[in-house]
Amino acid sequence: MAVTTAVLPRLDLGPYRAGVPGAREEVADQLRRALEHVGFFCIVNHGIRWDHVDAIYEQAARYHALPLQQKLGQGMSSRLMGYSRLGDEVTDERPSALNAAFFMARPSSARNQWPDEGVLPGFRAACTAYYQLLEKLCHDWLLPLYAVALELEPGWFQASFAPSLATLRLSHYPPVPAAEDQYGIDPHTDAGFMTLLPANPVDGLQIRPAGADWFEPPQEPESFVVNSGDMLRRWSNDGFLSTLHRAINHSATDRYAIPYFYDPRVDTVVECLPSCCNADRPARYEPIRYGDYLRAFMNRSYRATREG
């Protein structure tokens, strides 16, 4: 299928973060329209210094350069975060996805598995610092925008993310030939609430809103691409989209990606928001506990968690 180019909706958080009167409502309205029609947008003037992003791209390259057997010593399982090697993502009726990844939960979580400090000095500290920066951005600035966009009080979502079930993923897409119908990561929607993906020096992200062709958005410098996931779609009664996307490494060099998945607590019961249903628009989904949905999603997607 042909891939075109299209620009994502652009949200400038600068006036909002500076406390300009009316800026929160204005950018929340832009967010609402973006998620109703595209399911993706990009943010600029978000307050994250870009040297922190560059440092995590560097850490991703350092980690994936480790010998395979060393990484397999921290293999991901149904109970532990860690390494998912090339070919571990479950695919049905198509070749395996061409990416490997390191997964990190909350820095204090006992589920994390870290390479030895003597082998990869500074890796754990850098990942921890970056995780905490993104969590603060999501909790303090983005969550209130989502609430206002959905005609709720700004603090509506806070309790469901105290603490969040956020995950940092350091992905590696090696420069290897792809077979027909093979991708770096297969077409999918995300399971949770929102995903943040910093601008990448190597292109590869492709998006397909409902009723449209695949397109590859140009990467605005020092921006984050943000998309909504399945849980936000359920919460909003299909008001906000959870849009198909995929990635493939077209280049002759290694591609790294560092998505940050910001999701609610596992015990959060996701049911239609009061602003998203009425007598003419009844709730379309039964309430579901987020942890149950996520477990099923991971078992469908990864051999390691399915076998566990």
Secondary structure by P-SEA (a helix, b strand, c coil): cbbbbbbccccccccccccccaaaaaaaaaaaaaaacccccccccccccaaaaaaaaaaaaaaaaccaaaaaaaccccccccccccccccccccccccccbbbbcccccccccccccccccaaaaaaaaaaaaaaaaaacccaaaaaaaaccccccccccccccbbbbbbbbbccccccccccccccccccccbbbbccccbbbbbbbcccccbbbbcccccbbbbbccaaaaaaaccccccccccccccccbbbbbbbbbbbccccccccccccccccccccccccccaaaaaaaaaaacccccccc
